[in-house]
Amino acid sequence: MTRDQRLILTIAVLASFVAFLDGSVITVALPAIGEDLGGGLTTQQWVVDAYLITLGSLILVAGSLSDVYGRVLVLRWGLVGFGLTSVLCAVAPTAEILIVARGLQGVAGALLVPSSLALILSAFRGAAQAKAIGTWTAWTSGAFIAGPILGGLFVDFLSWRLVFGINVVPIAVTLVLLAMVDHRDTRDRSGSVDLGGAVLGVVGIGAPVFALIEQANFGWSSPVVVVPLVVGIASFVAFVWRQRVAREPMMPLSLFRVRNFTVGNIATFFVYAALSLGGFIVAVFLQQSAGYSATLAGAAFVPVTFMNIALSTLFGSLAGRYGPRLFMSVGPMVAGIGYLLMLAIDEDAPYLTTVLPGVLVFGLGLSITVAPLTAAILGSISERQAGIGSAVNNAVSRVAGLIAVAVVGVIVGAQLDVEGLHRGLVWTAALLFAGGTVSAIGIRRTPSRSAPTTGSIPLPEHPQR
């Protein structure tokens, strides 16, 4: 690699690491935030979902901004915005201000990942590009290891507020490196940004999530719940219609005419909804009910990430040889069995006997699933469409996560006790079984292109990459 290529790869890794770290670090801080700022389970849900709403609904339009205004410029916007909103989160005096700051943080986060990957794909070609993406994926996967542990240590020994300060140093380093790189920023001056579609997408996703969370406080018959639910559904329908008629849609509906792409995204929705629901309820229960420290609760699922990093290349290769259907069917089923094993968790929740066995089985199932899932989706469409296809898949996974967290109160009730935890575990397993069933019925074996076979998350990309 040239000096500039090394700089670009480092910048891309750091920028994406910041966004992924923030997503993985927050869960272990939720009980401390709730204790300090009040609001109970509803506040904890909103601290997670305010970020996911803006991130998930704007990640497609962020790719358009990167095309029109340039990858370096948009990445710089995202870094500065993420740094400022992280500081705002850290000093938030009330739950309401923290939730607003988290929403703004999601806006900035949506600018980071698409632009960072765009830089990689514009700076590397051929085999070097695939290797660079693999390096990016491996390092950003580290965020899912470091996040919960760092967050737990900060909560236990310092303050939950400093959890948001974790971002400041890597952001500062990335901005310095960005100023050092000599990279020609490409722009599509003939392109445009679908602002109307972006607004409809945010309202169509955010308003129903608001209704799902607040129904626990106001009831389903309250106008506070009914009006956002109706407006949100209408906005989402309008968003889909706009994508059908827009000259430059953020989400080309023609992609969904490809069978494996459609089925793969349905499976993605079920699997990633399960990941968010299960991760949320277990992390909160272990602290609030079982007496775990934030550090230990954060470390509970670390074996999953290590297994995913170690095994995803193997199962990605096997999926390329035998097709993704078998792995996408079996993997979620195994992961679901892992969550059913966690039904042994009680008020004491001894880790080695009641938590770890389920975590290990879940980790194996997830490792079987993720790389073949990405390969099935990207392998079903042309290389020209791979960027937007992966961006849509990433948006689906984010939206699935925020909806899953939004319905936590509906599933577990007002208090996350043992009974509520067990209901949540059963629902998590059911979502994983649904993902496996959908894959078994709908996925067809297709010749694999050079789809990614490494990593723990769907690669969030955009057409220009």
Number of C-alpha atoms within 10 A of each C-alpha: 10 7 9 14 18 14 19 27 23 19 27 27 24 22 30 25 26 26 25 19 24 25 19 20 24 21 27 33 28 26 23 19 23 17 10 13 16 15 16 15 21 19 21 24 24 27 25 22 29 24 25 30 28 26 27 28 27 25 30 28 23 28 31 25 23 28 26 18 17 21 26 21 15 22 30 21 15 26 27 16 19 28 23 17 23 26 19 21 26 18 16 17 12 14 20 15 14 24 22 19 24 27 23 22 28 30 26 30 32 26 31 31 27 32 33 28 29 24 25 24 20 17 18 18 12 8 9 14 15 17 13 24 23 16 17 25 22 16 18 24 23 18 22 23 21 17 26 31 22 22 31 27 20 22 23 16 10 12 17 24 21 17 25 23 18 21 21 17 11 17 22 14 13 23 17 12 14 20 11 12 16 12 16 11 14 16 14 14 10 7 13 15 18 19 11 11 25 19 14 21 25 20 23 25 23 27 22 24 27 21 26 24 24 21 20 17 14 13 14 15 10 13 12 16 23 18 14 20 22 15 15 24 17 14 22 22 14 16 23 18 13 19 18 16 11 14 11 15 20 28 21 18 14 9 17 14 9 14 15 26 25 18 22 27 26 20 30 29 27 25 29 24 26 31 22 21 25 22 20 22 22 22 24 24 23 27 21 16 16 18 14 20 17 31 21 20 26 30 20 21 23 19 16 22 20 17 19 25 19 14 21 23 20 16 22 27 19 17 25 23 11 14 21 32 25 19 27 31 27 21 26 33 24 23 31 30 20 25 28 20 20 23 19 15 21 18 12 12 19 15 16 9 12 17 23 18 17 24 23 19 20 30 25 22 27 31 30 31 33 28 32 32 31 28 25 31 27 27 24 25 18 11 14 11 17 21 23 23 28 22 23 25 26 23 24 22 26 25 25 25 26 26 24 27 28 24 20 24 23 14 19 20 17 15 14 22 18 18 14 18 25 23 17 27 27 19 20 28 27 21 24 32 25 22 31 29 18 18 27 19 11 17 25 17 16 15 13 19 15 12 21 23 23 30 29 26 17 24 23 23 27 28 20 22 20
